[in-house]
């Protein structure tokens, strides 16, 4: 794709193209980082330190930059085709989609796919090799089910979903339209429910369901459990990374982002736009308000009000945690000083 063609596509995108200069109109085959890009590759630059020096050294064929006059001057100086966007990262993401268009899989059913009784398939549904679908399931139009996927009985999968190889969807789960479930994820597995008795643990039947609202994405190896009653629900537009454990009865709001190795205990509730960084732990029945951000390895064992940034274990306001962290390395000296003070005051 020539840079001029890419510009036309970006003009209709969401990154807000403001200006551009095509120069020699290079043909671009892919994208790359600023430091590693070659003459047939697109790169981008965000606001940060040493912008001009980094730009002057790139070998890229073209660049997307923020609206900064010094960057435009430097790009012109080295005769590098450029485009100014309010959000270069978003523009780069859109550009990668144009440079690497997704191959459309035509609707077909592999001869090794196994379908139970009363299965309904919508128009142009694709079923790969060794897909297994239980009784009374419905998969609606243009959904793609890759090889080895296991779908239990009574599952509904809405339009334009994509289930990658070897994921498992348990009975009565509801997957709304345009969801993506990556390989080896398990949706609707049994929640961890046991009642203690004098004779050991009594298993609580897990009769609830899991619901994924529209445009949810589930990472590789992630598990989302069904509850004993009711539902576990993942809100519209929420994106969940690899190796995340979501317990029974958890409810998330819209557009949450949950990074790798997060664990959310049963009954927890997340508001809209919550961000949980890697390895965050959320306790049983904790309520997290809208737009809360929890930094990596935070342990949230009590409710968090909306619009907070928290860190540490137990999670506290981020600014307080930073001050505490700065004091950790001084603890031996502080302890020694307190002991000396105690000795002096006791004499």
Order of alpha helices (4+ residues) and beta strands (2+ residues): alpha-beta-beta-beta-alpha-beta-alpha-beta-alpha-beta-beta-beta-beta-beta-beta-beta-beta-beta-beta-beta-beta-beta-beta-beta-beta-beta-beta-beta-beta-beta-beta-beta-beta-beta-beta-beta-beta-beta-beta-beta-beta-alpha-alpha
